[in-house]
Amino acid sequence: MHFPFFRIFPRLGAGFLGVALALSGVHAQDLKSFEQRTTVKVLPNGLTLIVCERHEAPVFSYTTFVDAGGVNDPSGESGLAHMFEHLAFKGTTQIGTKDYAAEKIALDKVEAANDAYEAEYLKPIGRSEEKLKALKQAFLDAQAEAEKYVIPNQFTEVAEANGAHDLNAETGRDDTQYFWSMPENRLELWAWMESGRLADVVPREFYKERDVVIEERRMRVDSDPIGRLVEQFAATAYVAHNYKRGEIGWPSEVSHITATEAMAFHKKYYVGSNVVVAVVGDVKAEQAMPILERYFSKVPGGPKPEDMTTVEPKQFAEKTVVIREDSQPFYIEGYHRPSYHDPDDAVYDAISDIMSNGRVSRLYRSLVRDQRIAAEAEGFSPFPGDKYPSLFAFYAVPLPGHTPQQMRDAIHKEIDKLKTTDVTDEELQMYKTRARADLLRGLADNQGLANALAEYQTRYGDWRQLFLQLNEVDKVTKADIRRVANQVFVTSNRTEGWIETATPSPTAQSAGGAQ
């Protein structure tokens, strides 16, 4: 499954900000209009259903929003939320199997064989390599036996054969989302499939998929200098909170995650009270709700999992991470900021917009257009997640002949301007206009609206905050921006990191040439 490397741009509040919109048809996009077309129902198991009617085309889109992501991975099991997301595409007791009763017996044997191998492998002393080899073979044989019952990729194939498109999922620090679009006459089939993988998931091909995730990590992190830098950057910026860990997990932990642990994660976090399902498109709530209730009521109930109690302690000293290798130089820095619940949340969005939104933004004009020292330069917030206190970060990619230190100095000059001089009336008004316009543009797309409804319902307990947050945008003042900049963008609150290009040694160059 796919989720973006940085995952830096999804936002609550003004997170739909971007390019301005021609405001045709705005009258149909106000809160009152959506209230007339949107129905919310909380099932007895705690799961929340949202149906928003939009009859322009005979299709619907959906988002299943699970309030659990990488931040919820248990200690020693980083990458588990992401691993389970992969597992959710492997089918159920009814999809993806030739004979589930026999497959269940085979899967139990796979888990027993893996446990035996792990027990021997993890012995601190006295490990027998000969026994380990035999246990490894027994594990592989058990997997091969279980594979005989698998119908590969059947879940995805059934969905796509019935018109599903853009079928995907995304694991972030804070949540996991599943989504696709489909013809409206396949609503009941979708409800059966989607509720099935929430309530009836099977740890099918788990260890095969674990290898896929390990390879994914190698490509996105281990073999990517920027990936390695950002991973070390987050691990340095945070000392206590789980934001210090990436969604994909640490190598030694991902490689030892078990199917038993994945199913325990599912049992804890994939309960009705922790899930919101939003459906947007050519559906009528009075007809759709009984269908959705019938299927999604099968999702296990239970209390919403306890929230995290760890609070990142105040940072008192600047931190630095440097990677030196033969690679494109890169600079990033971050400052701790409060969560989206903070009254100043819209102020952080305003700063991000003014500093980074397009070719008129301050960082682009200064570093890219005028000084011509950077190929890219942006500020973004929040990173790496948005549910808990996070970072306001800046990054820049130097042009040839320029250094990360030059990026740092140039970014700091722009930050200092925020702290000492008010932004212009035009900059502030452009931010507010873009906030409203881009929100409306996001609502024009069924999938975007489904994502937003599910996320806002989860985070605020009311999807209407999607519209009401514009009130906070309108309240932002120039004085607010100066105040927040002076509070947050201080040296002691800063973590910085960069890739410093190192010239390969003559020995390395010779070895490379010999290949």
Buried (B, 14 or more C-beta within 10 A) or exposed (E): BEBEEBBBBBBBBBBBBBEBBEEEEEEEBEEEEBEEBBBBBEBEBBBBBBBBBBEEEEBBBBBBBBBBBBBBBBEEBBBBBBBBBBBBBBBBBEBBBEEBEBBBEBBEBBBEBBBBBBEBEEEEEEEEEEEBEBBBEBBBEBBEBBBEBBBEEBBBBBBBEBBBEEBEBBBBBBBBBBBBBBBBEBBEBBBBBBBBBBBBBBBBBBBEBBEEBBEBBEEBBEEBBBBBBBBBBBBBBBEEBBBBBBBBBBBEBBBBBBBEBBBBBBEBBBBBBBBBBBBBBBBEBEEBBEBBBEBBBBBBEBEEBEEEEEEBEEBEEEBEBEBEEEBEBBBBBBBBBBBBEEEBBBBBBBBBBBBBBEEEBBBBBBBBEEBEBBBBBBBBBBBBBBBBBBBBBBBBBBBEEBBBEBBBEBBBEBBEBBBEEBBEEEBBEBBBBBBBBBBBBBBBBBBBBBBBBBBBBBBBEEBBBBBEBBEBBEEBEBEBBBBBBEEBBBEEBBBBBBBBBEEEEEEEEEEEEEE
